Amino acid sequence: TNTSRVAAPAHEPGLIPKWINEQNVGLVITQGIGDKAKSALQHNKIEVIAGVAGSDPETLVMDYLNNRLKSGDSSCSHDHESCSSCGGH
């Protein structure tokens, strides 16, 4: 229906899942995510679809709505400082 982009707060443990919940987000589509982050999002009643190959957000949402979204490996247990696939997070 519409799209908006907002700046996220600084990355601090536990802050992002709470902030996402305060934005009334019910679904997160991501390429890579650690187990702790995924659990924190789910604890805030946010559905997580992980392991999704990169694309523009609008295409990902349309694929989700049309049951075409494909997920894969979402493990993120490596050196984040040098990681390009998870964006260093």
N, C-alpha and C positions, 0 to 999 in steps of 0.2 A: 504493500500500500504506500509506504513512504520509507525514505532512508535518511538517517542522520548519523553524523560522525561526532564523537566526543573524545576529548583528551582523557586518557586514563591517569589515575594518580601514580605517584612514584611506586616502584616495585618494592614492597615490604611484605614479609611473610604474613599470610592471612588477610591482607588488606584487599587484594584484587577480587577474590570471590565475594567478599562482603559488598564491595563497591558495585560489582556486576549485579548482584541481587538488588541493591538499592536502585539500579537503573531499570528495574522490572524486566530483566532479561530472563527468559526461561530456557534458552538453548544456546550452547556454545559449540561452534564447529571449528575444529582446530587440526593442524597437521600433527604436531607433537605436544605431549603433555606428560608430566610426571605423575606418578600415582598419588602423591600427596596433594598436588594441585587439583587433580581430578576428584579426589575424595572431598576436598574442601568445597568445590563447586557443587557436587552432589549433595553435600550436607546443607547447602543453601538452597536446595530444591531446584538446581539448575541441571538440565539434561546436558550430557556431554557426548558429542560425536567426534571421535578422535581418529587420527590416521588418514585424514582427508587430504588428497593431493591439492596443492596450491591452485587457486583460481581466484577470480574476482568475487567479492562477497555476494553480489547480486546473482551470479550464476550458481553459487553454492546454495543459496537460499531457494532458488527455483528448483534445483535438483532435489533438495530436501522435500519441498512441497509436492513434487511430482514423483516421489519415491525412487529417485535415480541416484541419490547420493551414495557413493561407495567409500567405505572406510577401510583402513588397513592397519598396519603396525603403527602404534602411537607411542611406543616406548621412548622415553627420553631420560636415559640414565648415563650421561656422558659429560665431558667437559663442556659446559655451556658457554664459557668465554670464547671458545673458538668455533662454536657450532653455527653453521649457516642454515641448517634445516629447521631449527627450533627458534631461530632469531635471538639466541643467547639468553633465553628464558627457561 
